[in-house]
């Protein structure tokens, strides 16, 4: 019947937690025969670490506290292998309304679980050194701050001196190697309880738990000596590397923003004082937060917004099957200096993000794109196509911003010209602001916009979150695509993300497609669209 032939594993369990009936799919899943399973208590099939929770939940069913529960747990197969399963257990009551038996549905999710675990590790670790990255470090720092304990902890920012000399002299391969070797030196020079992370190109951070300022200073001065003693030899070159360190005490009154800002300021002070030293933040150092370099960028960004000296470049997004001939571009912002120099967003956007100017830039971009399209239409030019626009995390929670966008898009009536605006949001920004992101996406989809989740695989990468977001495109992060020909793990990641995207009804886009060989490979895997330098560098956006 339907029970025996069901494609999902099913079983019936009595009030003694004894399995008394199973279907063939249960046997296939567990590796046991029907006879073996029906002589087995339910908990014997459950991994030892998950038994206590499973027992408690099942007892709740028997006692009528709940009628159903869902659980992600592990089963132990007959061959000893552990598999992850999604289990739904539902009560069947007798005529008196009392528990008679329970129906179990179990689905093998091992592949999805393992992929999520891999992506989570990648999301929280630096690929080069395998140290925790900025996201993981700040998450752990926030956990510490939330404790509001009376213990003293110390945060240290560490910026390498002379690293640029290695890169400029010997290239990025040598630079990568020096970072790998120094990461080992740093780990060996710290206490086992300390958290070391790589938070930027040549920037590291250390969280020293339950550590007085004097103890931290002593430990880090010893570490500075170890760094001075480190000699990096590459081909015929030999380099000495130094470090500038900034320390700040963390206590129950500290906040994330202040702690990071003060450690950064102290590190800056160490560099200004001559490098190769440490500097302890005090409240008298407040002036250091007004950093001349970044503040100069803030002024330039504000001027560019006022004087309209931003401009847009375009990069084509190409259908891999060759059948879709419609125009599809990602539009990319640039800044134009007075002397005509074009500045890439990687130079000015960090300052914009830090000093809350990103939403203003986003607003400029949307207005500029819509106005340009309307003007071109009025001139009789063909404007149909999809135009992707990047949004910062700051804009997701700004209701004034999307009210302005909705009004602008509705007034433009671009949909009547077969124009679709597709907003790209990063996975990290979406998940960090999930409620705001869902509202934002829902509101804008209602006026005909589409959404792409950008850099998928580089951030939090939880497929559970992905299922909640009503998006149209999944953009596979370029770090997988760039090396997919030489790295079979990256290729498998692309294949897995592409498959899951397709199951969810999403179109997939591979970023950083740099040559024909990579294009052919992602075409073979079945990714829907490709984007990258193989098709030319971004060009100024001009509607012919």
Secondary structure, DSSP 8 states (H G I E B T S, - for coil): -HHHH-SSEEEEE-TTSBEEEE-HHHHHHHS--HHHHTTSBHHHHB-GGGHHHHHHHHHHHHTTS-SEEEEEEEEE-TTS-EEEEEEEEEEEE-TTS-EEEEEEEEEE-HHHHHHHHHHHHHHHB-TTT--B-HHHHHHHHHHHHHH--SS-EEEEEEEEESHHHHHHHH-HHHHHHHHHHHHHHHHHTS-TT-EEEE-SSSEEEEEETT--HHHHHHHHHHHHHHHHH-EEEETTEEEE-EEEEEEEEE-TT--HHHHHHHHHHHHHHHHHTTSSEEEE--GGGGGGGS-HHHHHHHHHHHHHHHHT-EEEEEEE-EETTS---S-EEEEEEEEE-TTS-EEEHHHHHHHHHHTT-HHHHHHHHHHHHHHHHHHHHHTT----EEEEEE--HHHHT-HHHHHHHHHHHHHHTGGGGTEEEEEEEEHHHHHHTHHHHHHHHHHHHTTT-EEEEEEETSS---HHHHHHS--SEEEE-HHHHHTTTT-HHHHHHHHHHHHHHHHTT-EEEE----SHHHHHHHHHHT-SEE-SGGG---EE----
